[in-house]
């Protein structure tokens, strides 16, 4: 995210030379039974991912003005709020029925040990800022390959490092979500493939063994991994920390999709969001759902246009299950 100083997945892939330019592929999912439950998840504003630069206070005003139901937290700003500022901010959130979404884990655990340890030492400060503000979620992503570590070695390193992060978060009742990254266009560029499916992500979470660790469920990765609605229905609502929805490109097959170029939810219809969201309704997921399109056209819009376009797309997707 543009609001954070640590590496985003788009930045990581760009610097690693993994964003490449590219069959219409239908969405892969089986129908589920109609549900009469009401959706409980929240339409969350994640500004950096749609090209909107803003402060924490401005973010709340944007959410209120455009009808969002949740906002991400920005710990680097929250830690500098006075007690009076924070109480006024939280009161404004409550009055407008805005809840907290999730924020990125500010720890680079994918690189060398020295960088990991350096970031880990700073983590308690960010976590304390979230706790003070009443925010309870952090998230990160796991790359699906490596040039030095075999699958098992990579699994061990991820489990060991993320366990250390999770323990720090757990001391302050913060939950950590892990996002599996599915595109084969990324995985095949590494010597050693790594996890790219929900099942493998759940294995990593099991090995970590901390109760506050769960999934980041992303419709794009769910689609690229050929995961199904049954996979979502196998989850408890508390297994999901946060969720992202988006659409895939029509000019690329499932295996050709590129992580850094997506579309807003419902833009192409390649990803069938109705069964995806219906499954979330069925299990009672009540957390945040964000748009994560990684879309150049959207990023080049002015703030107001980007906010409106994103909310319109999200609301239309939510209407599929309302």
ZAPA-259397 format. One record per residue (C-alpha): residue in one letter; x, y negated, z negated. Coordinates in steps of 0.25 Angstrom, whole numbers, padded with zeros to 4 digits. Example, Ala and Ser with C-alpha at 12.3 -4.5 7.8 and 13.67 -1.06 7.14 Angstrom:
BEGIN
[A [0049 0018 -0031]]
[S [0055 0004 -0029]]
This chain:
BEGIN
[X [0000 0000 0000]]
[X [0005 -0014 0003]]
[X [0002 -0018 -0011]]
[X [0012 -0008 -0017]]
[X [0027 -0008 -0016]]
[X [0029 0007 -0015]]
[X [0029 0015 -0002]]
[X [0015 0017 0005]]
[X [0014 0030 0013]]
[X [0013 0021 0026]]
[X [0026 0014 0022]]
[X [0033 0027 0019]]
[X [0029 0034 0032]]
[X [0033 0022 0040]]
[X [0047 0021 0033]]
[X [0048 0036 0035]]
[X [0045 0035 0050]]
[X [0032 0044 0048]]
[X [0022 0035 0054]]
[X [0020 0038 0069]]
[X [0011 0035 0080]]
[X [0002 0047 0084]]
[X [-0035 0070 0096]]
[X [-0045 0065 0088]]
[X [-0046 0074 0076]]
[X [-0059 0077 0069]]
[X [-0059 0076 0053]]
[X [-0057 0089 0046]]
[X [-0067 0092 0036]]
[X [-0079 0101 0033]]
[X [-0092 0096 0029]]
[X [-0096 0096 0014]]
[X [-0110 0096 0008]]
[X [-0118 0083 0007]]
[X [-0116 0077 -0006]]
[X [-0126 0068 -0013]]
[X [-0116 0062 -0022]]
[X [-0112 0048 -0022]]
[X [-0098 0043 -0018]]
[X [-0090 0038 -0030]]
[X [-0077 0035 -0024]]
[X [-0073 0020 -0022]]
[X [-0070 0012 -0010]]
[X [-0056 0007 -0014]]
[X [-0048 -0004 -0008]]
[X [-0033 -0001 -0005]]
[X [-0028 -0014 0001]]
[X [-0014 -0011 0006]]
[X [-0018 0001 0014]]
[X [-0027 -0008 0023]]
[X [-0017 -0019 0024]]
[X [-0023 -0028 0013]]
[X [-0013 -0035 0004]]
[X [-0019 -0040 -0009]]
[X [-0017 -0041 -0024]]
[X [-0024 -0033 -0034]]
[X [-0033 -0045 -0037]]
[X [-0036 -0048 -0023]]
[X [-0039 -0033 -0020]]
[X [-0050 -0033 -0030]]
[X [-0056 -0045 -0024]]
[X [-0055 -0038 -0010]]
[X [-0062 -0026 -0015]]
[X [-0073 -0033 -0021]]
[X [-0075 -0042 -0009]]
[X [-0075 -0030 0001]]
[X [-0083 -0020 -0007]]
[X [-0072 -0010 -0012]]
[X [-0074 -0002 -0024]]
[X [-0060 0000 -0029]]
[X [-0046 -0006 -0027]]
[X [-0032 0000 -0028]]
[X [-0023 -0005 -0040]]
[X [-0010 -0012 -0038]]
[X [-0002 -0009 -0050]]
[X [0009 -0019 -0047]]
[X [-0001 -0030 -0048]]
[X [-0009 -0025 -0059]]
[X [0003 -0024 -0068]]
[X [0004 -0039 -0068]]
[X [-0011 -0042 -0071]]
[X [-0012 -0049 -0084]]
[X [-0022 -0042 -0094]]
[X [-0032 -0053 -0091]]
[X [-0031 -0052 -0076]]
[X [-0032 -0037 -0077]]
[X [-0045 -0037 -0085]]
[X [-0051 -0047 -0075]]
[X [-0047 -0039 -0064]]
[X [-0053 -0026 -0069]]
[X [-0066 -0033 -0073]]
[X [-0067 -0038 -0059]]
[X [-0065 -0024 -0054]]
[X [-0076 -0019 -0063]]
[X [-0086 -0030 -0060]]
[X [-0084 -0026 -0045]]
[X [-0084 -0011 -0047]]
[X [-0070 -0010 -0042]]
[X [-0062 0002 -0047]]
[X [-0047 0005 -0046]]
[X [-0042 0014 -0034]]
[X [-0028 0020 -0033]]
[X [-0014 0014 -0031]]
[X [-0001 0019 -0026]]
[X [0008 0026 -0035]]
[X [0021 0017 -0035]]
[X [0031 0028 -0035]]
[X [0039 0033 -0023]]
[X [0040 0048 -0026]]
[X [0043 0052 -0012]]
[X [0057 0047 -0011]]
[X [0070 0049 -0020]]
[X [0070 0052 -0035]]
[X [0076 0038 -0038]]
[X [0064 0030 -0032]]
[X [0054 0039 -0038]]
[X [0060 0037 -0052]]
[X [0061 0022 -0050]]
[X [0046 0021 -0046]]
[X [0042 0031 -0057]]
[X [0048 0022 -0067]]
[X [0039 0010 -0062]]
[X [0026 0019 -0062]]
[X [0021 0017 -0076]]
[X [0020 0002 -0074]]
[X [0011 0003 -0062]]
[X [0003 0014 -0069]]
[X [0001 0005 -0082]]
[X [-0004 -0006 -0073]]
[X [-0014 0003 -0067]]
[X [-0019 0008 -0081]]
[X [-0020 -0006 -0086]]
[X [-0029 -0009 -0074]]
[X [-0037 0003 -0076]]
[X [-0033 0009 -0062]]
[X [-0031 0024 -0063]]
[X [-0026 0029 -0049]]
[X [-0013 0030 -0041]]
[X [-0010 0037 -0028]]
[X [0002 0041 -0019]]
[X [0004 0049 -0007]]
[X [0013 0062 -0004]]
[X [0020 0063 0009]]
[X [0018 0076 0017]]
[X [0033 0079 0020]]
[X [0047 0077 0016]]
[X [0061 0078 0023]]
[X [0068 0083 0011]]
[X [0059 0090 0002]]
[X [0052 0104 0005]]
[X [0037 0105 0002]]
[X [0040 0111 -0012]]
[X [0051 0102 -0015]]
[X [0042 0090 -0011]]
[X [0030 0095 -0019]]
[X [0039 0096 -0031]]
[X [0045 0082 -0030]]
[X [0031 0076 -0028]]
[X [0025 0084 -0040]]
[X [0037 0080 -0049]]
[X [0037 0065 -0045]]
[X [0022 0063 -0044]]
[X [0020 0070 -0058]]
[X [0029 0060 -0064]]
[X [0020 0049 -0058]]
[X [0008 0056 -0062]]
[X [0012 0057 -0076]]
[X [0015 0042 -0077]]
[X [0001 0039 -0071]]
[X [-0006 0049 -0080]]
[X [-0001 0042 -0093]]
[X [-0010 0030 -0088]]
[X [-0021 0038 -0083]]
[X [-0018 0035 -0069]]
[X [-0020 0046 -0058]]
[X [-0011 0049 -0046]]
[X [-0016 0053 -0032]]
[X [-0008 0060 -0022]]
[X [-0011 0058 -0007]]
[X [-0007 0069 0002]]
[X [-0002 0064 0016]]
[X [-0007 0073 0027]]
[X [-0003 0069 0041]]
[X [0006 0079 0048]]
[X [0012 0067 0056]]
[X [0019 0064 0043]]
[X [0022 0078 0038]]
[X [0028 0083 0051]]
[X [0039 0072 0050]]
[X [0045 0078 0038]]
[X [0054 0091 0037]]
[X [0046 0096 0025]]
[X [0030 0095 0025]]
[X [0023 0092 0012]]
[X [0009 0092 0007]]
[X [-0002 0086 0016]]
[X [-0015 0092 0011]]
[X [-0024 0090 -0001]]
[X [-0021 0104 -0005]]
[X [-0006 0101 -0006]]
[X [-0008 0088 -0013]]
[X [-0016 0096 -0024]]
[X [-0005 0105 -0025]]
[X [0005 0094 -0028]]
[X [-0005 0088 -0038]]
[X [-0006 0101 -0045]]
[X [0009 0102 -0046]]
[X [0010 0088 -0051]]
[X [0001 0093 -0062]]
[X [-0004 0080 -0068]]
[X [-0019 0078 -0070]]
[X [-0019 0063 -0064]]
[X [-0014 0067 -0050]]
[X [-0024 0069 -0039]]
[X [-0026 0067 -0024]]
[X [-0027 0055 -0015]]
[X [-0037 0060 -0005]]
[X [-0035 0053 0009]]
[X [-0045 0056 0020]]
[X [-0033 0055 0031]]
[X [-0025 0065 0024]]
[X [-0037 0074 0021]]
[X [-0039 0074 0036]]
[X [-0025 0076 0041]]
[X [-0023 0087 0031]]
[X [-0036 0094 0035]]
[X [-0041 0094 0021]]
[X [-0056 0096 0020]]
[X [-0068 0091 0012]]
[X [-0067 0104 0004]]
[X [-0053 0100 0000]]
[X [-0059 0087 -0006]]
[X [-0071 0095 -0012]]
[X [-0061 0103 -0020]]
[X [-0056 0091 -0027]]
[X [-0061 0085 -0040]]
[X [-0064 0070 -0039]]
[X [-0052 0068 -0049]]
[X [-0043 0075 -0040]]
[X [-0043 0063 -0031]]
[X [-0036 0050 -0035]]
[X [-0039 0041 -0023]]
[X [-0044 0043 -0009]]
[X [-0041 0037 0004]]
[X [-0050 0037 0017]]
[X [-0046 0034 0031]]
[X [-0048 0039 0045]]
[X [-0038 0045 0055]]
[X [-0034 0041 0070]]
[X [-0042 0047 0081]]
[X [-0030 0047 0091]]
[X [-0023 0057 0082]]
[X [-0026 0072 0078]]
[X [-0026 0076 0063]]
[X [-0012 0080 0064]]
[X [-0007 0068 0071]]
[X [-0013 0058 0061]]
[X [-0003 0047 0056]]
[X [-0004 0043 0041]]
[X [-0001 0029 0044]]
[X [-0012 0026 0054]]
[X [-0026 0029 0050]]
[X [-0040 0022 0051]]
[X [-0050 0017 0041]]
[X [-0060 0027 0036]]
[X [-0070 0031 0047]]
[X [-0063 0023 0058]]
[X [-0061 0035 0067]]
[X [-0069 0046 0061]]
[X [-0057 0056 0062]]
[X [-0058 0058 0047]]
[X [-0072 0062 0043]]
[X [-0073 0055 0030]]
[X [-0087 0059 0026]]
[X [-0084 0073 0021]]
[X [-0071 0067 0015]]
[X [-0079 0057 0007]]
[X [-0091 0067 0005]]
[X [-0081 0076 -0002]]
[X [-0076 0065 -0011]]
[X [-0091 0062 -0015]]
[X [-0093 0076 -0018]]
[X [-0082 0078 -0028]]
[X [-0086 0064 -0034]]
[X [-0073 0057 -0031]]
[X [-0074 0043 -0037]]
[X [-0061 0037 -0035]]
[X [-0056 0027 -0024]]
[X [-0056 0029 -0009]]
[X [-0047 0020 -0001]]
[X [-0045 0017 0014]]
[X [-0031 0021 0019]]
[X [-0031 0019 0034]]
[X [-0016 0014 0036]]
[X [-0022 0007 0048]]
[X [-0014 -0004 0055]]
[X [-0026 -0012 0060]]
[X [-0033 -0012 0047]]
[X [-0019 -0017 0040]]
[X [-0018 -0028 0050]]
[X [-0032 -0034 0047]]
[X [-0033 -0045 0037]]
[X [-0037 -0042 0023]]
[X [-0052 -0044 0024]]
[X [-0054 -0037 0037]]
[X [-0046 -0025 0031]]
[X [-0054 -0024 0018]]
[X [-0067 -0025 0026]]
[X [-0063 -0014 0036]]
[X [-0058 -0005 0026]]
[X [-0071 -0006 0017]]
[X [-0080 -0005 0029]]
[X [-0073 0008 0033]]
[X [-0073 0014 0019]]
[X [-0087 0010 0016]]
[X [-0091 0017 0029]]
[X [-0084 0029 0025]]
[X [-0090 0029 0011]]
[X [-0104 0028 0017]]
[X [-0102 0042 0023]]
[X [-0104 0048 0009]]
[X [-0114 0037 0004]]
